[in-house]
Amino acid sequence: MKDIIKGCAKSCLIVMLCLALFQPWGIDRIEGMTRIVLIVSETLISFLDAVVVELIVKYVFRFRVSTLSVRRYVMESLVRAVMLVPLITLTLLVFQGYGWKGNALEYIVKDGKFMVQPFLAMSMCVASLAVVIFIFMYYSVKNDKLKEELENIRSINALLEERQRKLSEDGEDGGVTEPELTCTIVGHGQGAVLELNPKDIIYVESMANYADVCYIKDGNTRHTTLRITLKQMRETLEAFDWVVQCHRAFLVNINFVVNLSSRSTGCQLHVFGIDKDIPVSRANTETIRNMLERKSV
């Protein structure tokens, strides 16, 4: 509830500023304190309507602002606008009719008929304010998401640095082989078998029904392509929790990862010994963080 009130208050401060600057709906013709009272009253009405709509979208439509992508925020803002613009229009018309005419329905009902013209005129004004608010909130949400992503990257990089330090201290970096630990990957087709120490795997890249396995052998980086899906690879390697899925097309050995950096469609991992950057989808960033946090305990 606190977040809802905070968000609605931020939007309504913009409404108050626009009303004070542009003075629509004949506000510019009102003198003295009455103008200020009217602006504050209409802002308060907008705030209450916004809270009602936010409660509806939260508890009925189950919108969760904290988990939104910017694209989804745009789509859900349209849903809010569809509900909010008519609601604010009606309440403002009722308020103006009650305040200036002594009859709350004066502006929307006449001779038993609904007055379309004043409703549409007010709707256009409210929609114009809604566009201004949307632009402001869009960039505000986008900026908040960017800050959140950068903070997430910094925290993951700190965990990666701690992980590398521990591996270095224990003498168990990603390139050390352990003969007693062997993984057999069986692909489709005759002779499609790869045996290796799972700690030597750097990454696995899916290519349709094939998988390119990049690994260390005899101190050199090698590639083997097998006819096997990424899902089957993930099932084969599921016992080795340092191999995680970071993208729909990639598995990566977290012990080889140097750091994480941002890119336009998510993030990317920089890996020891290879020039290839491994993409990380936003959905899997949290998976990597959770795994690193478990390892650091």
Buried (B, 14 or more C-beta within 10 A) or exposed (E): EEEBEEBBEEBBBBBBBBBBEBBBBEBEEBEEEEBEEBBEBBBBBBBBBBBBBBEBBBEEEEBEBEEBEEEEBEEBBEBBBEBBBBBBBBBBBBBBBBBEEEEBBBBBBEEEEEBEEBBEBBBEBBBBBBEBBBEBBBEEBEEEBEEEBEEBBEBBBEBBEEBBEEBEEEEEEBBBBEEEEEBEBEBEEEEBEBEBBBBBBBBBBBEEEBBBBBBBEEEEEEEBBBEBBBEBBBEBBEEBEBBBBBBEBBBBBBBBBBBBEBEEEBBBBBBBBEEBEBBBBEEBBEBBBEBBEEBEE
